[in-house]
Amino acid sequence: MKNAKGKGAVKVSKEALKPVDDRKVGKRKASSKPDKGSAPKAKKEKKAKKDPNKPKRPPSAFFVFLEEFRKTFKAENPNVKAVSAVGKAGGEKWKSLSSAEKAPYEAKAAKRKAEYEKLMKAYDKKQASSADDDESDKSKSEVNDEDDEASAEDHQEEEEEDEEEDEEDEDDD
């Protein structure tokens, strides 16, 4: 008992210190099932680049209201610089408005939405026609790479033909 330190020290045998194959005992390991929320990092998908020509989505009735409210709020509170303060005040005001008071903003939002839908139809037609005009879905760099390969092959064939002609000329001599 000379090795025991403290009052309740327990003597542990070497067998108890050996690693155990049982998964419940020992160090914790990561679960074998991947979590639903986490996607495998190896399969990262690249986001498609946004088209700068695509029309922007129209604002909702609240944001149409907020455009006007922001002007009045800045006039009444010139010292307040925080965007969050304007948003909170605008949200409170929007909630307190009756449906009759919200109607003009909803009408403006509906008008902007109709314009947006027209622009999107025109944009979609333009995209469809440009997709038909393209040689294929390959990017320009891929097409250029193929052109480079083809020209390299042509150049190689020309060199081989020249060598064959040279060999024939040597044979004739």
C-alpha positions, 0 to 999 in steps of 0.5 A: 500500500506504499504506492497508494496516494490519498485515502480512497486509492484503488489498486488497478491491475495491468489487465484493466489498463489494456485497451478493450475492443468494446466500443462502449468503453474507451475513447469516444470515436466519431459516429460512423453515420454522417450527420444529416446537416453536414455534407461530405467535403470531398463533393463540394459543388461549385456554385454557378456564377450569377449572370449580371444581366439577369433581372433583380427580384422585385422588393416585397410590399414591406421593402417598398414601405421601408424605402419611404419610411427610411427617408422619414426616419432619417429626417426625424432622427438624423443622429441615428446611423445604425441600419438595424435601428431603421429596420427595427423601427420600420418593422414596428411601424409596418406591424402597426399599419392596418391592411388599408394602410398597407394597400398602396405599398402592396399595389406598388409591389405587385406592379414591380412584380409584373414588370419583373415577370415581363423582364424574366420572360424576355431574359429566358427567351434570350437565354434559350436562343443563345443556348441554341446558337452555341456549339455545345455546352462546353466552355470556350476554354474547353473548345479552345483546348480541343482546337489546340490539340487538333492543330498540334496533331496536324503539325505532327502529321506534317512533320511525319510526312516531311520525314517520310519524304526526306527518307525517300529522297535519301533512298533515291540517292 
